[in-house]
């Protein structure tokens, strides 16, 4: 799932993290950084699957343009072989 909209907030990240925590237990790693905007991530490993939840809310400049990007992303990736 990738959601890129202007109104994504840390509350959206927290709700998604709570839902994933109910299903998969607490994340292995969690980080929230506000130094250059807002960057939050949480990672779970379930069996041979890695689940990464990320929130990006970055403001910056590119020449004369002000860039503002927000996204909430959940990625599922196989990280090992399933045992049959």
Secondary structure by P-SEA (a helix, b strand, c coil): cccccccccaaaaaaaaaaaaaacccccbbbbbccccbbbbbbbbcccbbbbbbbbbbbbbcccbbbbbbbbbbbbbbcccccc
